[in-house]
Amino acid sequence: MKLLSLDDAMSLGRIDVINKSKKYLSAPLASTYNYLHFDRQFVRARGVKLWDKDGKEYLDFVGGYGSVNIGHNHPRIINAIRKIEETPKIIQTALQQLPAALAENLARVTPGNLQRTFFCNSGAEAVEGALKLARIATGRTHFIYCHNSFHGKTFGALSVTGRSKYQNPFKPLLADTTAVPFGDLEALEAALKTTNAAAFIVEPVQGEAGSIVPPDGYLKEALELCHKYGTLLIADEVQTGFGRTGYMFACEHDGIVPDILCIAKALGGGTVPAGAYITTDDIWQKAYGSLDKALLHTSTFGGYWGNAVACAVAIETLQIIFEEDLITNARELGAYFLKELAHLQNKHPMVRDTRGRGLLIGLELTDIGTTSKLLNRLSLGQLDKLSQEYLGTLVAINLVNKYHIVTIFTLNNPNVIRLEPPLLVTKEQIDYVLEALDDIFSKNKSFLSMAGQSIASIFRK
């Protein structure tokens, strides 16, 4: 049997990658990436920068959806992996140093009395574990979640994800769920009164909805309401955690200690899959505090044993965040970025809104072109639909092809461009992105003109 070696894989050319992706992965996605020239082969990365196979340099303003907070290929992360190269990476028959040390560090950096950690591989897994924990600890079955939320695409996580596009093809999901508007305390209390809920799961800032920030004090009052009705509050900080919003965890903006905290993405240092949930000792004792319950929820690559590589990387990642003061950088440069984006919003009608916290920023677009109205009638509304679903994509095409800036839209609102660079981004790099956006919006006044520019940028490639 002839298999591709690692050397073979790393030497594949662009056309080989496209063809193999079409045949063995996703043909529709591969074809779209090929057409839009999103199929570059990035062969090197450091900090905020990427380099393709032709040696061209790019700025990464996607940041792995919040996974690359400390930057790509941080030298300390590479060194941490080397330090443990001869240790066993996965062993469940003995308690190991690295999971124990990481669990203690997480208890120190998370808010309040959060203490007990369960390790896993992803945000969706952390959410699944948190939902199960809430059920067993409270003896209740119902969950409350928010419209436009995103908590993952596994069955439990999807059941509390607030977008029908992702839910409908897989129904029936968990039956005992209620959705409420994000930021609406009256609606939350009404649901709490009538559902006897195990937990209310909420993002401190809704990332995939387009960086939606709730009113100040929302989380604090939500927590008080939850406890009034005997319900736990699960804070999903998979995207907002580890300095992203200018706080170590975004819930600290409202000064709260959630009952359960879900984390992932940046915990893996932009290098390995790593996730966890962390809860109080009291809640954990109710759920898993006896020997007959201790192994009701486990994971081969996580659990209470962890994974040596993931744990080593996470331990070093926490050190880097504090020692390089990335939280302050996110807070200060995020405030600067939002202020300058607000100037663009005032200047360019195509920019509907700019919002976010720290370096979790959304730039919402709208098609205001007058020529498109006539053509939209002639196209029986299809042009308007295209402008609602693909305007963000067109801006991303222009940014990457002409300005070498990598961005992408948010999952629950495709007309919001996410601006989510590594937290060590510089003011000069932000200014370059601002200049590029200003240039794009100055030259394009409608969806049609943007489409023309995007097609031209593709053919220039």
Secondary structure, DSSP 8 states (H G I E B T S, - for coil): -----HHHHHT--HHHHHHHHHHHS-HHHHHHHHHHT----EEEEEBTEEEETT--EEEESSHHHHT-TT-BT-HHHHHHHHHTTTS-S--SSS--HHHHHHHHHHHHHSSTTEEEEEEESSHHHHHHHHHHHHHHHHS--EEEEETT----SSHHHHHT---HHHHGGG-S--SSEEEE-TT-HHHHHHHHHHH-EEEEEE-SSBTTTTSB---TTHHHHHHHHHHHTT-EEEEE-TTTTTTTTSSSSGGGGGT---SEEEE-GGGGTTTS--EEEEEEHHHHHHHH-STTTTTSS--TTSBTT--HHHHHHHHHHHHHHHHTTHHHHHHHHHHHHHHHHHHHHHH-TTEEEEEEETTEEEEEE----SHHHHHHHHTTTHHHHHHHHHHHHHHHHHHHHHH-EE-EEETTEEEEEEE---TT--HHHHHHHHHHHHHHHHH--SHHHHHHHHHHHHHH-
